[in-house]
Amino acid sequence: MLLWLRATRPQTLLLAATPVLTGSVLGALRVGAFNWPIFAVMMVAALAIQAATNLLNDAEDGLRGHDTAARQGPERITASGWASPAEVRRAALTVFGFAALCGLYLIAVGGWPIALIGILSLVSGAAYSAGPKPLSHTPYSELFVLAFFGIIAVSGADYLMAGSFSFKAALTGQALGLFAAGVLHVNNCRDAEEDERAGRRTLAILAGPGGARLLYGFFILLPFALLALIAMSAPVNQGVWLAAAALPLALWLLRHFPKSGDRFSDKETRPDKGIEGGFARAGSGPDFNRLLKLTVLLQFAYGALLCLGAALAA
């Protein structure tokens, strides 16, 4: 059981929980009531989709041979031989099915908009890793995360709580989605060398180490600029500025973004040290893993502080 829990990558599940929590609070503040049963089902469904997406990614990357011994991140159960690709796929489909069952209740509450969101979430979760051209192999994966771990998740939760969509929730979702994109970007920076060998074209690979640091700064600092629009959008609530208290953490993380040499090149392979230059020099893997976890916490801090400030000012 612990093996399968590990395969869901619990260190990333907070990325799915924070948008649901934030959207639920914003919606509840609009109508003056918090619906706990709806919140609980939304949270379980979101966590299930995230866990299933991670399981499917484990299976597909292991099947394609992309997760090798040179990988800098946590071990994958498929690549390590602890479970077969077929077993991990079945587990992913089972969890996707459970999420769909949760979605039936939410559809009964929210109608066709929630049905559309649910279908898109399930299909996109599968398309992230499966198929002839998985989203995770392209420069568009951060855009996918921005949409589904931000705008769609927050807006959907807000809608289920309040019965209507709001511009404030969409803006807040954009902010949280940018943090989620930053988390994925850190993951892709850590795996850039191995990903390039496997033929992937992620933003981290295209940007190179110098550009990747600038992109990370964009992902984690723009949400604080968006606070001005979030505060001014209806219903006006200046309490959301409390989220700015997370800015020092963002600046600290940007300052500690791992430094490395030039972009990966096959011509720079050295038998004693592997790849010279690029993102993943000796020791940088753990640095990126630590940065990834702290960026997840940054998103949560921003969302939680925004919710607290909005509630106190309501």
Secondary structure, DSSP 8 states (H G I E B T S, - for coil): -HHHHHHT-GGGTHHHHHHHHHHHHHHHHHHT---HHHHHHHHHHHHHHHHHHHHHHHHHHHHHT-S-TT--S---TTTTTSS-HHHHHHHHHHHHHHHHHHHHHHHHHH-HHHHHHHHHHHHHHHHTTSSSS-GGGSTTHHHHHHIIIIIHHHHHHHHHHHSS--HHHHHHHHHHHHHHHHHHHHHHHHTHHHHHHTT---HHHHHHHHHHHHHHHHHHHHHHHHHHHHHHSSS--GGGGGGGGGHHHHHHHHHTS----S---GGGEETTTEE-SSS--TTHHHHHHHHHHHHHHHHHHHHHHHHHHHHHH-
